[in-house]
Every structure is written in structure tokens, then in C-alpha cells.
């Protein structure tokens, strides 16, 4: 659980609401359903136009990573690879077949299966690198969905402001309707700028960081699997893998 993301979002929104209250403003005055629909609906629609369906759906699937990112601790993986190295040196690569059922990660399982099948070390490296690069490219594109949303939201907010002012101009003869129109105009701008800078852009950057960590972890796994395939000393493999994560 990434508590920092939750605290950051609460702090950002809370700071804005607290500032509104300290200035004597009514918090309910910036809760405006019409403005929310214009900004979020318009921004989502613009993003859907820009990206293909698989990338958009991937972005939606990655959104929970903000609070619950995928496991990225290298220590258990290094320990697992070293245990495979010991087993392979003692009983041969075919003995690793018994470990396949205990591997849930598809990428690692595929590499282990290639080890069991006796694939050449360079073939293992090349095959897994292709998958790594393809997955990394897809996940980076998905993270950019939120970056694009952060670019569209402020402009859609301005559009909402213009729509609100049009509504005001249409009802100049009826003062009772002026307040709602002006409120929608200004609140739409707040929603547009606010959603971009306290949600969409931070989410995009956070997801890019997670994607980078996942790719780096997979690079480490490839090196470990190739080391096992080449029959290297487990201690040398361990030292190399630990070098990926110098603190």
C-alpha cells in the first residue's frame, strides 16, 4: 500500500478546501456538479479520441497502482534465482522443472521454462528482451494517457468557464440565474487546473516511475536467468544481481 499517494492527494485537496474556508468562503460553493461533468467528461472524451482502446484500458487497469503498486522488491527474486542456480549446478537444468508450478509471474515463468527446455543463454536473453521492451512500451504509453488528460483538463475547464458565461449572458434579464452561471464558469476553471495538477499529471509521473522500476527489475531477472543457463557460480550471479540495486 502506497500511503504517500493517498496522503498527498488528501493534503492537496485539503489544503485547497482549508484555504477556501480560511478566506471566509463556503466550501459548498466550489462543489459544482455541472462543472465537474464538463471538465471530467470532456477530458475523458478527448483522451479516448487520442488513444487506441487497448492503451486506454491498460491505463485504467494501471490506475490502482497509485495506491497498490505491483511488488518490486528484488531481494526475494534474487534469493529465488540463486536457489535455482544451486539446484541447476547440482542436478542439472531439467531439475528446475519442479519449480515451474510455484512461479506466478508470467515473465519469470517463461524464462524458467526456457531454462528447463535447454535454450541457449543468448536465445533466452534475446527472447525475454523482446517481451520486456514490448511490455515497457505499452505501459509507458498507458502512463501517458494521464499526462494527456493533464494537458486537456485546463483547456476543458476554460471551455466550461465560457459556457458558464454564455449562460450568464443569456439570463441578464433574470438576476436569479446569474449566480449559478458565474459559479459554473469559475468552478469549471478550478476543476480543470486542479484536476490536472493534483491528479492527472502526478498520476502519470508516478506510473512512469513504477513502469521504470518494473522494467529494471525484469532486466535483473534476465541477467540472473542467463547466469543460471551459463552455469555461473551462484555467488557471482548473486553479486551481479545485487549490483542492480545499490543503495
C-alpha positions as CSV (number, residue, x, y, z in Angstrom):
1,X,0.0,0.0,0.0
2,X,1.4,3.4,-1.1
3,X,0.3,5.6,1.8
4,X,2.3,8.6,0.4
5,X,0.0,8.8,-2.7
6,X,-3.1,8.8,-0.5
7,X,-1.7,11.4,1.9
8,X,-0.5,13.6,-0.9
9,X,-3.9,13.6,-2.6
10,X,-5.7,14.3,0.7
11,X,-3.2,17.1,1.6
12,X,-3.6,18.8,-1.8
13,X,-7.4,18.7,-1.7
14,X,-7.5,19.5,2.0
15,X,-5.2,22.5,1.5
16,X,-7.4,24.0,-1.2
17,X,-10.6,23.5,0.9
18,X,-8.9,24.8,4.0
19,X,-7.7,27.9,2.2
20,X,-11.2,28.5,0.9
21,X,-12.6,28.2,4.4
22,X,-9.9,30.5,6.0
23,X,-10.8,33.2,3.5
24,X,-14.4,33.0,4.6
25,X,-15.6,31.2,1.6
26,X,-18.2,28.5,1.6
27,X,-16.8,25.1,0.7
28,X,-20.1,24.1,-0.9
29,X,-19.7,26.9,-3.4
30,X,-16.9,25.0,-5.2
31,X,-18.8,21.8,-5.3
32,X,-20.4,22.1,-8.7
33,X,-21.8,19.0,-10.5
34,X,-22.2,20.8,-13.8
35,X,-18.6,22.0,-13.9
36,X,-17.4,18.5,-12.8
37,X,-19.3,16.9,-15.7
38,X,-18.0,19.3,-18.2
39,X,-14.3,19.0,-17.2
40,X,-14.1,15.3,-16.4
41,X,-16.4,14.2,-19.2
42,X,-14.7,16.5,-21.8
43,X,-11.2,15.4,-20.7
44,X,-12.1,11.7,-20.7
45,X,-13.6,12.0,-24.2
46,X,-10.6,13.9,-25.5
47,X,-8.2,11.2,-24.2
48,X,-10.4,8.4,-25.7
49,X,-10.1,10.1,-29.1
50,X,-6.3,10.3,-28.8
51,X,-5.6,6.7,-27.8
52,X,-6.5,3.3,-29.0
53,X,-8.7,1.1,-26.9
54,X,-6.0,-1.4,-25.6
55,X,-3.9,1.5,-24.4
56,X,-6.8,3.3,-22.7
57,X,-7.9,0.1,-21.0
58,X,-4.4,-0.6,-19.9
59,X,-4.2,2.9,-18.3
60,X,-7.4,2.2,-16.4
61,X,-6.0,-1.1,-15.2
62,X,-2.8,0.6,-14.1
63,X,-4.5,3.4,-12.1
64,X,-4.8,1.3,-8.9
65,X,-1.0,1.1,-8.9
66,X,-1.1,4.6,-7.3
67,X,-2.2,3.1,-4.0
68,X,-1.2,-0.6,-4.5
69,X,1.8,-0.8,-6.8
70,X,3.0,-4.2,-8.1
71,X,5.6,-6.0,-5.9
72,X,9.0,-4.7,-6.8
73,X,11.2,-5.9,-4.0
74,X,14.3,-7.5,-5.6
75,X,15.5,-9.5,-2.6
76,X,13.0,-12.4,-2.8
77,X,13.6,-12.7,-6.6
78,X,17.4,-12.7,-6.2
79,X,17.0,-15.4,-3.5
80,X,14.8,-17.5,-5.8
81,X,17.2,-17.2,-8.7
82,X,20.2,-18.2,-6.5
83,X,18.3,-21.2,-5.3
84,X,17.7,-22.2,-8.9
85,X,21.3,-21.8,-9.7
86,X,22.3,-24.1,-6.8
87,X,19.8,-26.7,-8.0
88,X,20.9,-26.5,-11.6
89,X,24.6,-26.9,-10.7
90,X,23.8,-29.9,-8.5
91,X,21.1,-31.7,-10.6
92,X,21.1,-30.1,-14.0
93,X,18.7,-27.6,-15.6
94,X,16.0,-30.2,-16.1
95,X,15.6,-30.4,-12.3
96,X,14.2,-26.8,-12.4
97,X,11.0,-28.2,-13.9
98,X,9.7,-28.9,-10.4
99,X,9.9,-25.2,-9.7
100,X,7.6,-24.1,-12.5
101,X,4.3,-24.6,-10.6
102,X,5.5,-22.2,-7.9
103,X,6.1,-19.3,-10.3
104,X,3.2,-17.0,-10.8
105,X,4.8,-14.2,-12.7
106,X,4.4,-15.0,-16.5
107,X,7.7,-13.3,-17.4
108,X,9.7,-15.2,-14.9
109,X,7.9,-18.4,-15.6
110,X,8.6,-18.1,-19.3
111,X,12.3,-17.6,-18.6
112,X,12.4,-20.6,-16.3
113,X,10.6,-22.7,-18.9
114,X,13.3,-21.8,-21.4
115,X,15.9,-22.9,-18.9
116,X,14.2,-26.2,-18.5
117,X,14.0,-26.6,-22.2
118,X,17.7,-26.1,-22.5
119,X,17.6,-22.9,-24.6
120,X,20.9,-21.2,-25.3
121,X,21.8,-18.3,-22.9
122,X,21.8,-15.7,-25.8
123,X,18.4,-17.0,-27.0
124,X,17.0,-16.6,-23.6
125,X,18.3,-13.1,-23.4
126,X,17.0,-12.1,-26.8
127,X,13.6,-13.6,-26.3
128,X,13.0,-12.0,-22.9
129,X,14.4,-8.6,-24.0
130,X,11.8,-8.5,-26.8
131,X,9.0,-9.1,-24.4
132,X,10.5,-6.6,-21.9
133,X,10.7,-3.9,-24.5
134,X,7.2,-4.5,-25.8
135,X,5.6,-4.5,-22.4
136,X,7.6,-1.5,-21.3
137,X,6.5,0.4,-24.4
138,X,2.8,-0.4,-23.8
139,X,2.9,0.6,-20.1
140,X,4.7,3.8,-20.9
141,X,2.0,4.7,-23.4
142,X,-0.6,3.9,-20.9
143,X,1.0,6.2,-18.3
144,X,1.0,9.0,-20.9
145,X,-2.8,8.7,-21.0
146,X,-2.9,10.6,-17.7
147,X,-0.3,13.1,-18.9
148,X,-2.5,13.8,-21.9
149,X,-5.5,14.2,-19.6
150,X,-3.5,16.7,-17.6
151,X,-2.9,18.7,-20.8
152,X,-6.6,18.7,-21.8
153,X,-8.2,19.4,-18.4
154,X,-7.3,23.1,-18.0
155,X,-8.4,23.8,-21.6
156,X,-11.7,22.0,-21.0
157,X,-12.0,24.0,-17.8
158,X,-11.8,27.2,-19.8
159,X,-14.4,25.8,-22.1
160,X,-16.6,25.3,-19.1
161,X,-16.0,28.8,-18.0
162,X,-17.0,30.1,-21.4
163,X,-20.2,28.0,-21.3
164,X,-21.0,29.4,-17.9
165,X,-20.5,33.0,-19.1
166,X,-22.7,32.3,-22.1
167,X,-25.4,31.1,-19.7
168,X,-25.0,34.3,-17.8
169,X,-25.3,36.5,-20.8
170,X,-28.5,34.6,-21.9
171,X,-30.1,35.4,-18.5
172,X,-29.1,39.0,-17.9
173,X,-32.8,39.9,-17.6
174,X,-33.2,37.3,-14.8
175,X,-30.8,38.2,-11.9
176,X,-31.8,35.0,-10.0
177,X,-30.0,32.9,-12.6
178,X,-26.8,34.9,-12.8
179,X,-25.1,33.5,-9.7
180,X,-25.3,29.8,-10.9
181,X,-23.9,30.7,-14.3
182,X,-21.0,32.7,-12.9
183,X,-20.3,29.9,-10.3
184,X,-20.1,27.3,-13.0
185,X,-17.8,29.5,-15.0
186,X,-15.2,29.9,-12.2
187,X,-15.6,26.5,-10.7
188,X,-15.0,24.8,-14.1
189,X,-11.7,26.6,-14.3
190,X,-10.7,25.4,-10.8
191,X,-11.7,21.8,-11.7
192,X,-9.7,21.9,-14.9
193,X,-6.5,23.3,-13.5
194,X,-6.9,21.5,-10.2
195,X,-7.5,18.0,-11.7
196,X,-4.5,18.4,-14.0
197,X,-2.0,19.5,-11.3
198,X,-3.1,17.5,-8.3
199,X,-4.3,14.3,-10.1
200,X,-3.6,13.6,-13.8
201,X,0.0,14.8,-14.0
202,X,1.1,13.4,-10.7
203,X,-0.5,10.1,-11.5
204,X,1.2,10.0,-14.9
205,X,4.6,10.7,-13.4
206,X,4.1,8.1,-10.6
207,X,3.1,5.4,-13.0
208,X,6.1,6.2,-15.2
209,X,8.3,5.6,-12.2
210,X,6.6,2.3,-11.4
211,X,7.0,1.2,-15.1
212,X,10.7,2.1,-15.0
213,X,11.1,0.0,-11.8
214,X,9.3,-2.9,-13.3
215,X,11.5,-2.8,-16.5
216,X,14.7,-2.5,-14.4
217,X,13.6,-5.5,-12.3
218,X,13.0,-7.6,-15.4
219,X,16.4,-6.7,-16.7
220,X,17.8,-8.1,-13.4
221,X,15.8,-11.2,-13.9
222,X,17.1,-11.7,-17.4
223,X,20.7,-11.4,-16.2
224,X,20.0,-13.9,-13.4
225,X,18.4,-16.5,-15.7
226,X,21.2,-16.1,-18.3
227,X,23.7,-16.6,-15.5
228,X,22.0,-19.9,-14.5
229,X,21.9,-21.0,-18.1
230,X,25.6,-20.4,-18.4
231,X,26.3,-22.4,-15.2
232,X,28.0,-19.5,-13.4
233,X,28.9,-19.7,-9.8
234,X,25.8,-18.7,-7.6
235,X,27.9,-16.3,-5.6
236,X,28.9,-14.4,-8.8
237,X,25.3,-14.3,-10.0
238,X,24.2,-13.0,-6.6
239,X,26.8,-10.3,-6.6
240,X,25.8,-9.2,-10.1
241,X,22.1,-9.1,-9.3
242,X,22.6,-7.2,-6.1
243,X,24.7,-4.6,-8.1
244,X,21.4,-3.6,-9.9
245,X,20.1,-2.2,-6.6
246,X,23.0,-0.4,-4.9
247,X,21.6,1.7,-2.1
